[in-house]
Amino acid sequence: MLRIYISLCLIAILAGSGCDPKGQPDAATGDKLRVVTTIGMITDIVKNVGGEHVEVTGMMGPGVDPHLYKPTPKDVQLLRSAQIIFYNGLHLESKMSDILAKMSGDTVAVAVTDDIDRSLLLTPPEYEGLYDPHLWFDVKLWTKAVGKVRDTLREFDADNTVLYQSNAERYLAKLTELDAYVKAQVARVPSQQRVLVTAHDAFNYFGKAYGFQVRGLQGISTATEAGIADVQELTTFIAERRIPAIFVESSVSSRSLEAVKAAVRSKGFNVEIGGELFSDAMGADGTPEGTYIGMVRHNIDTIVQALIRK
């Protein structure tokens, strides 16, 4: 059924590919570059780097899990109308990969992770030889995605090269400050307490960059279900290490972690739900967590406050 669905979507793309001429934006008429993005973290990059010359539409809003997201026919039309599509890649948007790979020649589809040195990426053995796609949790590494967006916009819209360059420099300076803020917050947590337990294994880049041991109930992709053995193993780990808090995620059901909490209690130790973290999706538009910087600050503040509470 999934093959049939994707085939229909591809037919819709190909059938309309010649009906909507796309070229570079015409500055004289005030045209904006039409960009579609997948996850909110990329949307935020494009808004900051593209500024007033770019009209960006994000497909996946708050609470949406990109691992499980399947594009609707309306999404296909949105993709077809774009001049540039920015997506994460590394198998994050796995159910969209065929559609993104076969967009018509009039639309440029760019994975923001394409130019990143693969030696910098994590390759968890349980992820069947694929790279961990959640690199936005290492702020310094995520700056390379900013560079990819900047360079693509400059290549497509050469008339506004200087603007894209200056906007990118301004945004990158803010990310440098953000990286320093995260490190300063982490320093408040004693090294033996730097253990992050979450719903799924999305925070490994965070752990590597900022010195945390990371454990997730589910695997790298939320498409992988947690089994009884997974719950038992994590329960034992939490009880033995006497970890004070575990964390739910905004885009993943909290039921499994609630079960872990109950199971830990049965072993004579109380672990708290330390708060909600944003993992594969940001917060609502108009809130601090609806931006990449606000999301990262929320996450680290929530983690630190919960782990040093006791």
Secondary structure as UniProt FT lines:
FT   HELIX           2..16
FT   TURN            17..19
FT   HELIX           27..29
FT   STRAND          33..37
FT   HELIX           40..50
FT   HELIX           51..53
FT   STRAND          54..58
FT   TURN            62..63
FT   TURN            66..68
FT   HELIX           73..81
FT   STRAND          84..87
FT   TURN            90..93
FT   HELIX           94..96
FT   HELIX           97..101
FT   TURN            105..106
FT   STRAND          108..111
FT   TURN            112..115
FT   HELIX           118..120
FT   HELIX           125..127
FT   TURN            128..129
FT   HELIX           135..137
FT   HELIX           139..156
FT   HELIX           158..160
FT   HELIX           161..186
FT   TURN            187..188
FT   HELIX           191..193
FT   STRAND          195..200
FT   HELIX           204..210
FT   STRAND          213..218
FT   TURN            222..223
FT   HELIX           228..241
FT   STRAND          245..249
FT   TURN            250..251
FT   HELIX           255..266
FT   TURN            267..268
FT   STRAND          272..277
FT   TURN            285..286
FT   HELIX           288..290
FT   HELIX           292..307
//
